[in-house]
Amino acid sequence: MRGEVGPAGMTTETIYALGASQVSISGGESLSNKGQGDGSQLVGKTITLGSQDWSSIRIKDDDDYFGDNDGNQKLDGQQAFDGQTFQDSARVEAEYEFQVQGPDGTTYTMIGFNINEGGGGASYSTIEGLAFVGDPSGFPPPGTPLTVISASDYPGYLYSDMAAPPCFTTGCQMVTPRGAMDVADLAAGDRLCTMDNGFQTIRWIGRCRLPRVALVDHADYRPIIVRRDAFGPGCPDRDIRLSPQHRVLARGSQSELLFGESEVLVPIKKLINGTSILRDDSLTDVTYHHILLDRHEVIWSDGLASESLLGDIESDHPSATEARALLSFDAGRSTPSARLCVSDKRVALLHHAA
């Protein structure tokens, strides 16, 4: 996730990681390896993620790659991660990578995320958590045993290759007490209209810019265009673009029949029909914005109901620090979703509702 350019050509990037305490491995195995640090101890084991509490990690770097053995990858400011506090400029690395496969055959690529804590010793022997590679929906599902099918050392990926939470794009108009506002102009402390709980305060906003080159190489990163009236008159009231994994509210008799709920949240990419909902292949730079409220909410953008960010923030970036204080942050807290979130094969039957 691309950020601002700092001194001496350093750029601030953001990746999302899950702390090691939220990861369980069969046979009592650990993400950390006292030997080579290549992840080989995980092959054949099953890994289960305990939550969706992805933490934002701000990294200053002199290139576009997050990899192993790179002394220029450093924390941008003091940051908390998985119950520990790490100092500004602590070195971070993508120590090893491994592939897992879910029961449905879906594969995911994970990165052993390492922070060099200092104090001597082999820093590669400690893995503080996991980062995730793939399209923006590349986060594996929590609570599902995933089998490790391979592992390797010395990974290196573009920051834009790393999975990120669901986002709006610049230009989306959000409903505030002051009227419609571009999501790009919002800040922590502003309020948004929610479907269930009136106006709620924004606690944190994360942003990333994906350059054209990332969109050329990775079609799954490209935004999804939702045409005006795709879900009915005024829904949305203009063409908008969302990140592929952003969940929108689907409702009606089909939702009730398929899922036993009159309203469900569905990733917009699952509703692509080639006409009113389609992938944006214009290959222009895109900036994604994700919004954290006190809880997961259904919010409005250009007349379309969709989700706010589901999850907690665990970072010492100033806005995230404020968010934790205002939320009475509890590292063990699991945020419930505002509606049932669905993405299985039955979603294809909802195409006709769009």
N, C-alpha and C positions, 0 to 999 in steps of 0.2 A: 504494500500500500504506500503510494508515493506521498511524500510530505514536502515541507519547506526546505529550501537550501540554506545551510548554515555557513559558518566561517570555513575558510580553507577548502572550499568545495565539498564539505560534508553535507549530506542530506539526511533529514530525519524521516525515517520509515516507521511503519507500524505493522507488527504482526500480531496474531491472536494465538494464544497458547492455553493449554489446560494443565493445571498443576499436577505433579506426580501423585499427590495425595488423593486425587480424584480418579486415579487409574488403578485397576486391579488386574493382576496377571496370574494365570493358572500356575499351580505348582509352587506358589510362594516366590516366584521369580521377581526380579526388580528391573526397572528401566536402567538403573545404573549398572555398570560393568566394571569390576575391579581389574579387568585385563585390558584388552585392546580398545574397548569403547567403540565397537563396530556393530552392536545390536545383535550379534549372532546368538546370544543367549536366549533371544525371544523366539527364534524360528521353531515352529511347531506348537508354541503356546497359544493360549487365547487371551485376548486383552478385552476388558470391558470398561468403558468410560462411565464414570459415576454421575456426571452432571453435564450441563451445557454452559457452565460458568466460565466461558472463554475470557481470558484476561488480555487487555491490550498492552503490548510491550513496545515502547518507543525506542528505536535504535538509530544511532547516528552512524553513517557509513559513507565511504568515498566512492562506492560504485552501486550498481543496481542489483547485486546478487547477495543473497543470504547463504553462507556456506560454512564449511569446516576450515580450520586452520587459517582464519583471516583475522589478523591482529587489529584491523581497522573497524571491526564491528563492535560498538560499545553502547552501553545503555545511555540514553539521553535523559540524564537526571536521575536522582534517587528514585527507586521504584520498589513497590511491594509486589511479591508474587508468591502465591501458595503459602502464605503465612510467614514469609521471610522478607526482610528489607535488604535490598542490594544498593550499593553506592553508585553514584554517578560515574560513568566511564568504565564500569566493570565490563570486561570482555564477554561477548556472547557468541555462540557458535551453533551451527547445525551439525551436531556431533555425528549422527548417523541417520540413515533413513531405513524404513521398512514398509512392506506392503502387507495389508490385511485383507481378508475376505469375509464378508458377512454371510449369513445363512441363505440369503437370496442370490448370492453370487457376485454382488457388488464389491468392487475393490476400492481401497483407499490407500493413499500414501501418507505416512506420518514421519515426522522429524523428531529425533531425540534432541530436545532443546537444552543447551548447556550454558550456565553462567559461571564464569571463572571467578570464584569467590575470593581468590587470593590466599595467602597463608602457606603457599608451597604445595607440593604434592602434584599428583596427576589430575589436573582439572577435568580431563575427559572421563574420569571414573564416576563423576556425578552428573546425573541427568535430572534437571529440575522440573521438567514437564514435557509436553508434546505440542508441536506445531503441526499444521496440516496443509497439505499440498492439493491443489485441484481447482476446479471452478469454484465460484463463490459459495456453492452449496456443498463444498467438499468436506464439511464436518461430518464425521460418522455419527450414527444415532447412539445416544446413551442407553445403557442397560442391555445392550445386545452383545453377546460374546463374538469377538472377531478373531479369526484364526490368522496368525502371522505366517505368511507363505514364503517370504524372502526378506533378507536384510543386507545392507551394504554400507561401506564407509565412504567418507569424503563426498557428501551430497553438496549440491550447489543449485539454487533456484533463484530466478528473478523474484524480487519482492512481490511483484504483481502476480506471481504464480501461487502465492499463499492464499488459503481460504479466508474469507472475511464474512461478517454478518450481513443480513439483508439490508438493503439501502434504497433510498430515493435518489433520483438524479437532480442535478441543478436544473431549476426551472419549475419543479413541482411546487404548486401553490398549496400551502398548509393553512388551515383555519385557525386563527388566533383571535383574541379579544379585540385586536386592532384591525381585523379584517384579514383577507388573504395575504400571505407573505411567502416569498420564494424561500424554499428550505435553505438555500445558500446564505440567506440573510439572518437566519435564526441563531440564537446563542443560548447557552445554559442560563436558566432563569426565565426565559420566555415561556408562555403557556400555549398549549394546543388543545383543541376541542377533541374530546374522546366520545365514543358512542355510549359508554356505560357510566362514566364518572365526571361528566362536565369538563371544564377546563382543568388540565393538569400541567404541572411545571416540568419543563425539560431539565433533567439533571446533568446530562452529558451529551455531546454530539461528536461523533467520530467522522472523519472525512478522508477519502483517498482519491487520488487522480490516476486513472489508467491511461497511458499514452496510446497513440494509434498503433504502435508496434506490438503492444500487448494484445490489442484486439485483433490484429492481423493473425498473430500466432495462436490465439486462443479464442475460438468462436464462442465458447461457453461463457466468456467474460462479457460479451456484448449485451447491452441493455435489451429489454423487451419493450416494444411499443404496444401500448394499449390505446386503441383508437377511440375517439369520441363515441359515446353511446354503446361501447362494446358490451356492457352489462345491462343496458337499458337506457332510456332517455336521461341524459344528464349524468350518466355513470360510466366513465368520467365525462365531464362537460367540455373537455378538450383532449387532444392527443397528449399522452404523457409517457414517460419512460421509467421503468423500474429495473432494479437488478434482477437477474434470472430467478434467484431463490426467494425473492420477496413474496410474502404470503398475502393474498387478497381475500376478502370475505366473499364466499359463495353461499347463497341461501336459496331456499325454496323447497319444493316437493322432491326434487332430485336429491338434494343433500339429505333430506329426511329419510328417503328410501334407501340410499346407499350407505349412510353413516349413522343413522338414528339420531341425527341432530339437524335442526332447521337451519343452523348457520355453522359453517366450518371455514377454517383458514387453509388455503391451498397455494403452493408455490406458483407464481404466475407462469413460469416456464412450462408447467404441466398443462396449461390451458391454451398453449399456442395452437392456432387454427389456420394460420397463413393469410387471414384476411383482417379480422378485427383485432387479433392479438398475434404479433409476429416479432421475430428477432430483427433488431436494428443492425443492418449490415453496411451502414454508411461509413463505418470505420473512422469516425471522428473521436478525438479525446473525450473521455467521460469522467466526471467527478461524482462519486457516490457519497451519500450522507446517511449515517444511521443515528437514530434518536433513542435515547434512554429516558424513560419516565420512571415514576415510583414503582410501577408495575407494568406488566405487558398489557397493552391497550389496543383497541381498534380505533384508529384515527383516520382523519379525512384528508385527502389530497385531490384537488380538482374534482370533487364530487364522488371519488371512489374510496370505499372503505378498505383499509389494509392495516397491517400491523406496525407497532413500534418494535424496538429491539427487545428480544426475549433473552434475559440473562443478567448477570451482575457485572460490575466493573471492579477490577482489582489492579490498580496502577497508581503511581504517585505523580502522574501528570496532574497539574493543578486542577483542571476541571474534573478529573476523575476523583481526586481527593475530596473535592467539594461534594461530588455525588455520593461518595461513601458516607460522609458525615451526615448528609441530609437523609440518606436512606437508612441510617443506623446500621451500616454495613456489617453483615455477618457472613464470614467466608463459607459457612455451611448452609447458607440459605438457598433454597431452590425456588425460583420464581415460577408460579403457575402460569400457564398460557391463558389468554383471554377467551379463546375458543378452542375446540378440538382442532388440532393441526393434523392434516392428512396429506399423504403424498403417494399412496400405493396405486396399483393399476386401476382401481375403480375410478380414480380421478379422471381418467380418459373419458368416462361417460358423462362428465360434467361439461365437456366441450360444447354441447348443444345449449347449455345454459349461458354461455358467453356469446 
